[in-house]
Amino acid sequence: MNREQRMLQVDRVVGNNIVMATDALTSVEYVLLGKGLGFAAKNLQELDTSR
């Protein structure tokens, strides 16, 4: 599987496991789910999706 590297900008931290983010290039909004994902994320921070 080919993984694209994107930088997503955090719009809102909903909880420790849920983050709302936007792709700056395409303006597509994402809801990201993951264990502890929102714990260290700050608003207006960028997330690297290559991992």
C-alpha positions as CSV (number, residue, x, y, z in Angstrom):
1,M,0.0,0.0,0.0
2,N,1.3,3.4,-0.9
3,R,1.2,5.9,1.9
4,E,0.9,9.6,1.0
5,Q,2.6,12.0,3.3
6,R,0.3,14.9,4.3
7,M,0.4,17.6,6.9
8,L,-2.9,18.1,8.6
9,Q,-3.6,21.1,10.7
10,V,-5.4,20.5,14.0
11,D,-8.6,22.4,14.2
12,R,-10.1,21.0,17.4
13,V,-9.1,18.5,20.0
14,V,-12.3,16.8,21.0
15,G,-10.8,14.4,23.5
16,N,-7.7,12.3,24.2
17,N,-8.6,10.0,21.4
18,I,-10.3,12.3,18.8
19,V,-8.9,15.2,16.8
20,M,-10.6,17.2,14.0
21,A,-8.1,18.3,11.4
22,T,-7.9,19.9,7.9
23,D,-5.7,19.2,5.0
24,A,-4.3,22.6,3.9
25,L,-3.8,21.7,0.3
26,T,-7.2,20.2,-0.4
27,S,-9.3,21.8,2.3
28,V,-10.7,18.3,3.2
29,E,-11.7,17.9,6.9
30,Y,-10.9,14.8,8.8
31,V,-11.9,13.3,12.1
32,L,-8.9,11.3,13.4
33,L,-9.3,8.5,15.9
34,G,-6.5,7.0,17.8
35,K,-5.4,6.0,21.3
36,G,-4.0,9.1,22.9
37,L,-3.9,11.1,19.6
38,G,-5.4,14.2,21.1
39,F,-3.5,14.1,24.4
40,A,-0.4,15.9,23.0
41,A,-2.1,17.7,20.1
42,K,-2.6,21.4,20.4
43,N,-4.9,23.6,18.4
44,L,-3.3,24.9,15.2
45,Q,-0.5,22.3,15.4
46,E,0.4,20.3,12.3
47,L,0.2,16.5,12.3
48,D,2.4,14.3,10.1
49,T,0.4,11.5,8.6
50,S,3.4,9.4,7.3
51,R,3.5,7.3,10.5
